[in-house]
């Protein structure tokens, strides 16, 4: 991979704030002509610095009123159980993110649900059926103070 220069970081910074920028508008913000801007953007995509584009949706307006952080502890860490766990997590639209962590729990999941009954059903249908899970701890979010996917590129 090529190293990134200041212009590359500026491209990434602009796009993470507004992924709908056209190449022409992006080039204008960077004081570049369109062709070099497009080439840089394509290189950033091809090298994996940009992994995709998406719209950020309002969970509550779409009926997902419950956000839960779930800590899972596992008794078995063998390849078969790990694969079954990862497949279940990957296959669930309720799970927004999953992290293998240090500390008391082995995994931390961020889960959305329509309401508490919906979350309870998710626990019964998905989490409790996973092999090797010894503990499920749910922390229900009362209020989201901050949610962002923006990386602090100015610090790089």
N, CA and C atoms as an extended XYZ file, in Angstrom:
468
Properties=species:S:1:pos:R:3:atomname:S:1:resname:S:1:resid:I:1 pbc="F F F"
N         0.835       -1.191        0.000 N   UNK     1
C         0.000        0.000        0.000 CA  UNK     1
C         0.874        1.248        0.000 C   UNK     1
N         0.436        2.225       -0.723 N   UNK     2
C         1.143        3.497       -0.748 CA  UNK     2
C         0.820        4.263        0.531 C   UNK     2
N         1.745        5.113        0.931 N   UNK     3
C         1.467        5.934        2.113 CA  UNK     3
C         0.521        7.063        1.712 C   UNK     3
N        -0.204        7.547        2.697 N   UNK     4
C        -1.171        8.611        2.437 CA  UNK     4
C        -0.535        9.975        2.661 C   UNK     4
N        -0.905       10.923        1.807 N   UNK     5
C        -0.441       12.292        2.001 CA  UNK     5
C        -1.600       13.136        2.520 C   UNK     5
N        -1.343       14.443        2.695 N   UNK     6
C        -2.361       15.330        3.266 CA  UNK     6
C        -3.621       15.399        2.408 C   UNK     6
N        -3.461       15.355        1.107 N   UNK     7
C        -4.631       15.405        0.215 CA  UNK     7
C        -5.482       14.153        0.393 C   UNK     7
N        -4.834       12.990        0.512 N   UNK     8
C        -5.576       11.751        0.751 CA  UNK     8
C        -6.390       11.857        2.048 C   UNK     8
N        -5.765       12.348        3.094 N   UNK     9
C        -6.476       12.500        4.368 CA  UNK     9
C        -7.629       13.489        4.252 C   UNK     9
N        -7.430       14.535        3.458 N   UNK    10
C        -8.526       15.502        3.261 CA  UNK    10
C        -9.681       14.860        2.500 C   UNK    10
N        -9.362       14.038        1.505 N   UNK    11
C       -10.411       13.311        0.775 CA  UNK    11
C       -11.192       12.441        1.746 C   UNK    11
N       -10.483       11.657        2.550 N   UNK    12
C       -11.140       10.776        3.517 CA  UNK    12
C       -11.975       11.569        4.516 C   UNK    12
N       -11.456       12.682        4.975 N   UNK    13
C       -12.175       13.514        5.935 CA  UNK    13
C       -13.481       14.048        5.354 C   UNK    13
N       -13.417       14.555        4.129 N   UNK    14
C       -14.631       15.077        3.481 CA  UNK    14
C       -15.653       13.960        3.245 C   UNK    14
N       -15.180       12.811        2.773 N   UNK    15
C       -16.107       11.722        2.442 CA  UNK    15
C       -16.731       11.076        3.671 C   UNK    15
N       -16.005       11.028        4.789 N   UNK    16
C       -16.629       10.435        5.965 CA  UNK    16
C       -17.682       11.369        6.561 C   UNK    16
N       -17.632       12.627        6.215 N   UNK    17
C       -18.667       13.566        6.656 CA  UNK    17
C       -19.835       13.632        5.671 C   UNK    17
N       -19.531       13.403        4.389 N   UNK    18
C       -20.579       13.435        3.378 CA  UNK    18
C       -20.202       12.487        2.243 C   UNK    18
N       -20.667       11.251        2.354 N   UNK    19
C       -20.358       10.234        1.358 CA  UNK    19
C       -21.053       10.446        0.023 C   UNK    19
N       -21.961       11.431       -0.032 N   UNK    20
C       -22.676       11.701       -1.283 CA  UNK    20
C       -22.001       12.774       -2.129 C   UNK    20
N       -20.853       13.266       -1.694 N   UNK    21
C       -20.151       14.278       -2.487 CA  UNK    21
C       -19.845       13.737       -3.876 C   UNK    21
N       -20.171       14.510       -4.864 N   UNK    22
C       -19.782       14.131       -6.222 CA  UNK    22
C       -18.285       14.376       -6.377 C   UNK    22
N       -17.695       13.750       -7.351 N   UNK    23
C       -16.280       13.958       -7.606 CA  UNK    23
C       -16.001       15.432       -7.904 C   UNK    23
N       -16.892       16.071       -8.628 N   UNK    24
C       -16.696       17.490       -8.966 CA  UNK    24
C       -16.679       18.361       -7.707 C   UNK    24
N       -17.617       18.128       -6.796 N   UNK    25
C       -17.665       18.922       -5.558 CA  UNK    25
C       -16.470       18.625       -4.673 C   UNK    25
N       -16.093       17.346       -4.595 N   UNK    26
C       -14.937       16.964       -3.800 CA  UNK    26
C       -13.680       17.627       -4.356 C   UNK    26
N       -13.510       17.572       -5.675 N   UNK    27
C       -12.345       18.203       -6.312 CA  UNK    27
C       -12.320       19.698       -6.009 C   UNK    27
N       -13.485       20.349       -6.054 N   UNK    28
C       -13.561       21.769       -5.744 CA  UNK    28
C       -13.147       22.070       -4.310 C   UNK    28
N       -13.568       21.252       -3.376 N   UNK    29
C       -13.204       21.460       -1.970 CA  UNK    29
C       -11.706       21.287       -1.741 C   UNK    29
N       -11.082       20.474       -2.591 N   UNK    30
C        -9.658       20.189       -2.447 CA  UNK    30
C        -8.783       21.053       -3.345 C   UNK    30
N        -9.403       21.886       -4.173 N   UNK    31
C        -8.691       22.698       -5.159 CA  UNK    31
C        -7.871       21.823       -6.114 C   UNK    31
N        -8.496       20.715       -6.528 N   UNK    32
C        -7.890       19.812       -7.505 CA  UNK    32
C        -8.764       19.792       -8.747 C   UNK    32
N        -8.185       19.369       -9.862 N   UNK    33
C        -9.031       19.120      -11.022 CA  UNK    33
C        -9.691       17.759      -10.813 C   UNK    33
N       -10.749       17.483      -11.569 N   UNK    34
C       -11.558       16.292      -11.335 CA  UNK    34
C       -10.814       14.977      -11.588 C   UNK    34
N       -10.009       14.918      -12.624 N   UNK    35
C        -9.341       13.651      -12.952 CA  UNK    35
C        -8.360       13.211      -11.868 C   UNK    35
N        -7.464       14.064      -11.383 N   UNK    36
C        -6.568       13.625      -10.299 CA  UNK    36
C        -7.345       13.273       -9.014 C   UNK    36
N        -8.405       13.999       -8.759 N   UNK    37
C        -9.230       13.704       -7.586 CA  UNK    37
C        -9.846       12.318       -7.728 C   UNK    37
N       -10.404       12.027       -8.900 N   UNK    38
C       -11.023       10.726       -9.152 CA  UNK    38
C        -9.992        9.603       -9.013 C   UNK    38
N        -8.780        9.823       -9.539 N   UNK    39
C        -7.729        8.801       -9.452 CA  UNK    39
C        -7.365        8.509       -7.995 C   UNK    39
N        -7.240        9.577       -7.212 N   UNK    40
C        -6.923        9.397       -5.796 CA  UNK    40
C        -8.043        8.649       -5.075 C   UNK    40
N        -9.270        9.017       -5.363 N   UNK    41
C       -10.420        8.375       -4.735 CA  UNK    41
C       -10.455        6.890       -5.085 C   UNK    41
N       -10.260        6.550       -6.336 N   UNK    42
C       -10.255        5.148       -6.764 CA  UNK    42
C        -9.127        4.377       -6.085 C   UNK    42
N        -7.948        4.997       -5.949 N   UNK    43
C        -6.832        4.340       -5.269 CA  UNK    43
C        -7.177        4.080       -3.806 C   UNK    43
N        -7.803        5.045       -3.146 N   UNK    44
C        -8.189        4.869       -1.739 CA  UNK    44
C        -9.211        3.740       -1.586 C   UNK    44
N       -10.114        3.623       -2.553 N   UNK    45
C       -11.084        2.528       -2.528 CA  UNK    45
C       -10.389        1.194       -2.776 C   UNK    45
N        -9.546        1.131       -3.815 N   UNK    46
C        -8.876       -0.118       -4.178 CA  UNK    46
C        -7.942       -0.609       -3.079 C   UNK    46
N        -7.310        0.307       -2.357 N   UNK    47
C        -6.384       -0.075       -1.287 CA  UNK    47
C        -7.108       -0.337        0.030 C   UNK    47
N        -8.421       -0.188        0.036 N   UNK    48
C        -9.201       -0.550        1.217 CA  UNK    48
C        -9.338        0.519        2.285 C   UNK    48
N        -8.872        1.732        2.021 N   UNK    49
C        -9.057        2.805        2.996 CA  UNK    49
C       -10.530        3.197        3.082 C   UNK    49
N       -11.221        3.082        1.963 N   UNK    50
C       -12.672        3.301        1.917 CA  UNK    50
C       -13.289        1.931        1.690 C   UNK    50
N       -14.048        1.461        2.666 N   UNK    51
C       -14.593        0.103        2.560 CA  UNK    51
C       -16.025        0.078        2.058 C   UNK    51
N       -16.660        1.231        1.912 N   UNK    52
C       -18.021        1.272        1.396 CA  UNK    52
C       -18.675        2.613        1.703 C   UNK    52
N       -19.882        2.761        1.208 N   UNK    53
C       -20.665        3.974        1.417 CA  UNK    53
C       -22.046        3.553        1.894 C   UNK    53
N       -22.605        4.304        2.826 N   UNK    54
C       -23.942        3.971        3.313 CA  UNK    54
C       -24.622        5.203        3.872 C   UNK    54
N       -25.926        5.122        3.993 N   UNK    55
C       -26.703        6.180        4.634 CA  UNK    55
C       -26.823        5.842        6.118 C   UNK    55
N       -26.762        6.845        6.971 N   UNK    56
C       -26.987        6.652        8.399 CA  UNK    56
C       -28.469        6.840        8.665 C   UNK    56
N       -29.113        5.798        9.180 N   UNK    57
C       -30.554        5.812        9.379 CA  UNK    57
C       -30.904        6.096       10.834 C   UNK    57
N       -32.064        6.697       11.060 N   UNK    58
C       -32.543        6.982       12.404 CA  UNK    58
C       -33.245        5.745       12.954 C   UNK    58
N       -32.628        5.107       13.940 N   UNK    59
C       -33.154        3.857       14.503 CA  UNK    59
C       -34.563        4.039       15.064 C   UNK    59
N       -34.755        5.079       15.829 N   UNK    60
C       -36.051        5.294       16.492 CA  UNK    60
C       -37.170        5.556       15.488 C   UNK    60
N       -36.904        6.378       14.498 N   UNK    61
C       -37.930        6.670       13.497 CA  UNK    61
C       -38.322        5.420       12.721 C   UNK    61
N       -37.407        4.465       12.645 N   UNK    62
C       -37.676        3.227       11.925 CA  UNK    62
C       -38.214        2.125       12.846 C   UNK    62
N       -38.477        2.487       14.104 N   UNK    63
C       -39.127        1.553       15.015 CA  UNK    63
C       -38.217        0.726       15.892 C   UNK    63
N       -36.928        1.019       15.906 N   UNK    64
C       -36.009        0.305       16.783 CA  UNK    64
C       -35.745        1.160       18.017 C   UNK    64
N       -36.591        0.988       19.032 N   UNK    65
C       -36.540        1.831       20.224 CA  UNK    65
C       -35.619        1.340       21.316 C   UNK    65
N       -35.029        0.169       21.149 N   UNK    66
C       -34.176       -0.387       22.199 CA  UNK    66
C       -32.781       -0.668       21.637 C   UNK    66
N       -31.782       -0.178       22.372 N   UNK    67
C       -30.373       -0.459       22.061 CA  UNK    67
C       -29.799       -1.160       23.284 C   UNK    67
N       -29.162       -2.300       23.050 N   UNK    68
C       -28.625       -3.094       24.151 CA  UNK    68
C       -27.167       -3.433       23.867 C   UNK    68
N       -26.353       -3.322       24.910 N   UNK    69
C       -24.967       -3.780       24.843 CA  UNK    69
C       -24.932       -5.096       25.605 C   UNK    69
N       -24.569       -6.158       24.912 N   UNK    70
C       -24.649       -7.502       25.462 CA  UNK    70
C       -23.244       -8.053       25.651 C   UNK    70
N       -22.953       -8.468       26.874 N   UNK    71
C       -21.687       -9.113       27.176 CA  UNK    71
C       -21.925      -10.617       27.222 C   UNK    71
N       -21.134      -11.345       26.453 N   UNK    72
C       -21.256      -12.801       26.404 CA  UNK    72
C       -19.973      -13.445       26.893 C   UNK    72
N       -20.134      -14.423       27.763 N   UNK    73
C       -18.993      -15.222       28.213 CA  UNK    73
C       -19.144      -16.621       27.642 C   UNK    73
N       -18.021      -17.208       27.231 N   UNK    74
C       -18.028      -18.525       26.586 CA  UNK    74
C       -17.192      -19.508       27.396 C   UNK    74
N       -17.638      -20.748       27.408 N   UNK    75
C       -16.869      -21.794       28.092 CA  UNK    75
C       -15.923      -22.505       27.139 C   UNK    75
N       -16.239      -22.497       25.862 N   UNK    76
C       -15.427      -23.200       24.867 CA  UNK    76
C       -14.937      -22.205       23.816 C   UNK    76
N       -13.657      -22.311       23.511 N   UNK    77
C       -13.071      -21.405       22.519 CA  UNK    77
C       -12.490      -22.175       21.344 C   UNK    77
N       -13.030      -23.364       21.117 N   UNK    78
C       -12.526      -24.174       20.011 CA  UNK    78
C       -13.075      -23.651       18.683 C   UNK    78
N       -12.507      -24.144       17.610 N   UNK    79
C       -12.851      -23.658       16.268 CA  UNK    79
C       -14.313      -23.887       15.914 C   UNK    79
N       -14.888      -25.029       16.300 N   UNK    80
C       -16.277      -25.342       15.950 CA  UNK    80
C       -17.246      -24.385       16.629 C   UNK    80
N       -17.082      -24.186       17.950 N   UNK    81
C       -17.976      -23.277       18.673 CA  UNK    81
C       -17.781      -21.830       18.234 C   UNK    81
N       -16.542      -21.454       17.998 N   UNK    82
C       -16.272      -20.083       17.549 CA  UNK    82
C       -16.921      -19.836       16.195 C   UNK    82
N       -16.818      -20.787       15.294 N   UNK    83
C       -17.441      -20.645       13.964 CA  UNK    83
C       -18.960      -20.555       14.086 C   UNK    83
N       -19.567      -21.385       14.924 N   UNK    84
C       -21.024      -21.341       15.118 CA  UNK    84
C       -21.451      -19.990       15.679 C   UNK    84
N       -20.676      -19.476       16.638 N   UNK    85
C       -20.975      -18.168       17.221 CA  UNK    85
C       -20.865      -17.076       16.158 C   UNK    85
N       -19.767      -17.053       15.435 N   UNK    86
C       -19.552      -16.008       14.429 CA  UNK    86
C       -20.597      -16.079       13.316 C   UNK    86
N       -20.985      -17.269       12.908 N   UNK    87
C       -22.029      -17.423       11.893 CA  UNK    87
C       -23.364      -16.862       12.384 C   UNK    87
N       -23.704      -17.153       13.648 N   UNK    88
C       -24.961      -16.654       14.219 CA  UNK    88
C       -24.952      -15.134       14.298 C   UNK    88
N       -23.832      -14.567       14.702 N   UNK    89
C       -23.718      -13.105       14.806 CA  UNK    89
C       -23.794      -12.471       13.422 C   UNK    89
N       -23.057      -13.024       12.469 N   UNK    90
C       -23.065      -12.492       11.105 CA  UNK    90
C       -24.454      -12.588       10.489 C   UNK    90
N       -25.208      -13.621       10.839 N   UNK    91
C       -26.525      -13.840       10.255 CA  UNK    91
C       -27.651      -13.054       10.905 C   UNK    91
N       -27.366      -12.372       11.995 N   UNK    92
C       -28.414      -11.640       12.704 CA  UNK    92
C       -28.410      -10.157       12.348 C   UNK    92
N       -29.528       -9.693       11.840 N   UNK    93
C       -29.649       -8.267       11.523 CA  UNK    93
C       -29.781       -7.413       12.785 C   UNK    93
N       -30.119       -8.027       13.897 N   UNK    94
C       -30.239       -7.294       15.164 CA  UNK    94
C       -28.871       -6.856       15.694 C   UNK    94
N       -27.824       -7.611       15.383 N   UNK    95
C       -26.483       -7.316       15.882 CA  UNK    95
C       -25.823       -6.289       14.968 C   UNK    95
N       -25.588       -5.104       15.520 N   UNK    96
C       -24.938       -4.046       14.740 CA  UNK    96
C       -23.426       -4.184       14.754 C   UNK    96
N       -22.881       -4.619       15.888 N   UNK    97
C       -21.442       -4.832       15.973 CA  UNK    97
C       -21.151       -5.915       16.998 C   UNK    97
N       -20.004       -6.547       16.829 N   UNK    98
C       -19.564       -7.603       17.741 CA  UNK    98
C       -18.058       -7.474       17.891 C   UNK    98
N       -17.621       -7.458       19.135 N   UNK    99
C       -16.196       -7.317       19.417 CA  UNK    99
C       -15.749       -8.428       20.355 C   UNK    99
N       -14.623       -9.045       20.045 N   UNK   100
C       -13.973       -9.985       20.946 CA  UNK   100
C       -13.174       -9.124       21.921 C   UNK   100
N       -13.434       -9.259       23.224 N   UNK   101
C       -12.881       -8.317       24.192 CA  UNK   101
C       -12.057       -9.012       25.276 C   UNK   101
N       -11.318       -8.197       26.008 N   UNK   102
C       -10.647       -8.649       27.216 CA  UNK   102
C       -11.558       -8.295       28.389 C   UNK   102
N       -11.238       -8.803       29.557 N   UNK   103
C       -12.041       -8.474       30.735 CA  UNK   103
C       -12.979       -9.606       31.101 C   UNK   103
N       -14.088       -9.254       31.734 N   UNK   104
C       -15.029      -10.264       32.242 CA  UNK   104
C       -15.704      -11.060       31.130 C   UNK   104
N       -16.040      -10.416       30.046 N   UNK   105
C       -16.768      -11.089       28.965 CA  UNK   105
C       -15.833      -11.363       27.793 C   UNK   105
N       -16.212      -12.351       26.997 N   UNK   106
C       -15.432      -12.683       25.807 CA  UNK   106
C       -15.831      -11.850       24.600 C   UNK   106
N       -17.137      -11.488       24.544 N   UNK   107
C       -17.643      -10.715       23.416 CA  UNK   107
C       -18.554       -9.601       23.910 C   UNK   107
N       -18.546       -8.502       23.177 N   UNK   108
C       -19.466       -7.392       23.419 CA  UNK   108
C       -20.224       -7.143       22.128 C   UNK   108
N       -21.547       -7.252       22.217 N   UNK   109
C       -22.408       -7.041       21.060 CA  UNK   109
C       -23.199       -5.756       21.239 C   UNK   109
N       -23.448       -5.059       20.159 N   UNK   110
C       -24.367       -3.930       20.137 CA  UNK   110
C       -25.580       -4.414       19.350 C   UNK   110
N       -26.744       -4.419       20.017 N   UNK   111
C       -27.944       -5.030       19.461 CA  UNK   111
C       -29.077       -4.017       19.457 C   UNK   111
N       -29.869       -3.991       18.385 N   UNK   112
C       -31.084       -3.172       18.342 CA  UNK   112
C       -32.294       -4.088       18.332 C   UNK   112
N       -33.392       -3.564       18.853 N   UNK   113
C       -34.663       -4.290       18.839 CA  UNK   113
C       -35.787       -3.266       18.836 C   UNK   113
N       -36.966       -3.716       18.423 N   UNK   114
C       -38.114       -2.807       18.397 CA  UNK   114
C       -38.527       -2.403       19.807 C   UNK   114
N       -38.539       -3.375       20.721 N   UNK   115
C       -38.927       -3.123       22.109 CA  UNK   115
C       -38.327       -4.225       22.969 C   UNK   115
N       -38.620       -4.219       24.267 N   UNK   116
C       -38.035       -5.213       25.162 CA  UNK   116
C       -38.506       -6.629       24.849 C   UNK   116
N       -39.765       -6.770       24.442 N   UNK   117
C       -40.251       -8.093       24.058 CA  UNK   117
C       -39.485       -8.627       22.850 C   UNK   117
N       -39.226       -7.769       21.900 N   UNK   118
C       -38.472       -8.147       20.715 CA  UNK   118
C       -37.047       -8.552       21.104 C   UNK   118
N       -36.421       -7.804       22.004 N   UNK   119
C       -35.077       -8.153       22.467 CA  UNK   119
C       -35.096       -9.492       23.212 C   UNK   119
N       -36.092       -9.685       24.056 N   UNK   120
C       -36.217      -10.940       24.796 CA  UNK   120
C       -36.317      -12.125       23.838 C   UNK   120
N       -37.066      -11.956       22.781 N   UNK   121
C       -37.199      -13.018       21.773 CA  UNK   121
C       -35.862      -13.293       21.091 C   UNK   121
N       -35.092      -12.242       20.819 N   UNK   122
C       -33.759      -12.393       20.230 CA  UNK   122
C       -32.855      -13.202       21.164 C   UNK   122
N       -32.898      -12.897       22.453 N   UNK   123
C       -32.083      -13.638       23.414 CA  UNK   123
C       -32.465      -15.118       23.394 C   UNK   123
N       -33.773      -15.393       23.426 N   UNK   124
C       -34.240      -16.787       23.434 CA  UNK   124
C       -33.922      -17.510       22.132 C   UNK   124
N       -34.176      -16.875       21.013 N   UNK   125
C       -34.040      -17.524       19.701 CA  UNK   125
C       -32.602      -17.626       19.204 C   UNK   125
N       -31.762      -16.688       19.615 N   UNK   126
C       -30.403      -16.643       19.069 CA  UNK   126
C       -29.352      -16.902       20.146 C   UNK   126
N       -29.266      -16.021       21.132 N   UNK   127
C       -28.147      -16.083       22.077 CA  UNK   127
C       -28.151      -17.336       22.940 C   UNK   127
N       -29.299      -17.705       23.462 N   UNK   128
C       -29.351      -18.881       24.354 CA  UNK   128
C       -29.174      -20.195       23.612 C   UNK   128
N       -29.258      -20.171       22.313 N   UNK   129
C       -29.075      -21.390       21.521 CA  UNK   129
C       -27.626      -21.584       21.060 C   UNK   129
N       -26.785      -20.599       21.344 N   UNK   130
C       -25.388      -20.710       20.929 CA  UNK   130
C       -24.647      -21.679       21.842 C   UNK   130
N       -23.848      -22.571       21.257 N   UNK   131
C       -23.096      -23.516       22.092 CA  UNK   131
C       -21.995      -22.805       22.871 C   UNK   131
N       -21.823      -23.204       24.124 N   UNK   132
C       -20.707      -22.693       24.915 CA  UNK   132
C       -20.925      -21.371       25.606 C   UNK   132
N       -22.088      -20.743       25.449 N   UNK   133
C       -22.341      -19.462       26.121 CA  UNK   133
C       -22.669      -19.760       27.580 C   UNK   133
N       -21.897      -19.183       28.507 N   UNK   134
C       -22.120      -19.424       29.934 CA  UNK   134
C       -22.792      -18.253       30.639 C   UNK   134
N       -22.704      -17.075       30.062 N   UNK   135
C       -23.322      -15.909       30.702 CA  UNK   135
C       -23.713      -14.883       29.647 C   UNK   135
N       -24.884      -14.299       29.851 N   UNK   136
C       -25.381      -13.217       28.998 CA  UNK   136
C       -25.712      -12.055       29.922 C   UNK   136
N       -25.048      -10.936       29.744 N   UNK   137
C       -25.315       -9.736       30.538 CA  UNK   137
C       -25.780       -8.633       29.591 C   UNK   137
N       -26.966       -8.110       29.853 N   UNK   138
C       -27.546       -7.084       28.990 CA  UNK   138
C       -27.504       -5.731       29.687 C   UNK   138
N       -26.982       -4.743       28.985 N   UNK   139
C       -26.990       -3.361       29.456 CA  UNK   139
C       -27.821       -2.562       28.465 C   UNK   139
N       -28.995       -2.139       28.905 N   UNK   140
C       -29.916       -1.410       28.029 CA  UNK   140
C       -29.550        0.068       28.042 C   UNK   140
N       -29.403        0.629       26.862 N   UNK   141
C       -29.101        2.048       26.739 CA  UNK   141
C       -30.349        2.858       27.063 C   UNK   141
N       -30.214        3.780       27.995 N   UNK   142
C       -31.325        4.661       28.343 CA  UNK   142
C       -31.415        5.844       27.384 C   UNK   142
N       -30.249        6.295       26.916 N   UNK   143
C       -30.206        7.440       26.017 CA  UNK   143
C       -28.859        7.450       25.317 C   UNK   143
N       -28.880        7.673       24.025 N   UNK   144
C       -27.638        7.753       23.263 CA  UNK   144
C       -27.106        9.173       23.349 C   UNK   144
N       -25.922        9.319       23.897 N   UNK   145
C       -25.303       10.632       24.039 CA  UNK   145
C       -24.517       10.997       22.786 C   UNK   145
N       -23.830       10.016       22.217 N   UNK   146
C       -23.055       10.243       20.992 CA  UNK   146
C       -22.979        8.955       20.209 C   UNK   146
N       -23.122        9.070       18.924 N   UNK   147
C       -22.921        7.949       18.012 CA  UNK   147
C       -22.247        8.504       16.773 C   UNK   147
N       -21.111        7.947       16.429 N   UNK   148
C       -20.367        8.469       15.293 CA  UNK   148
C       -19.558        7.356       14.654 C   UNK   148
N       -19.336        7.482       13.381 N   UNK   149
C       -18.404        6.600       12.686 CA  UNK   149
C       -17.205        7.409       12.180 C   UNK   149
N       -17.155        8.691       12.532 N   UNK   150
C       -16.077        9.559       12.056 CA  UNK   150
C       -14.777        9.268       12.803 C   UNK   150
N       -13.724        9.008       12.056 N   UNK   151
C       -12.415        8.790       12.646 CA  UNK   151
C       -11.713       10.130       12.811 C   UNK   151
N       -10.874       10.290       13.835 N   UNK   152
C       -10.177       11.561       14.067 CA  UNK   152
C        -8.960       11.718       13.146 C   UNK   152
N        -9.212       11.913       11.869 N   UNK   153
C        -8.135       11.955       10.881 CA  UNK   153
C        -7.198       13.134       11.083 C   UNK   153
N        -7.676       14.182       11.730 N   UNK   154
C        -6.803       15.331       11.976 CA  UNK   154
C        -5.679       14.971       12.950 C   UNK   154
N        -5.846       13.868       13.698 N   UNK   155
C        -4.844       13.431       14.663 CA  UNK   155
C        -3.760       12.558       14.045 C   UNK   155
N        -3.952       12.155       12.785 N   UNK   156
C        -2.991       11.269       12.124 CA  UNK   156
C        -1.857       12.078       11.532 C   UNK   156
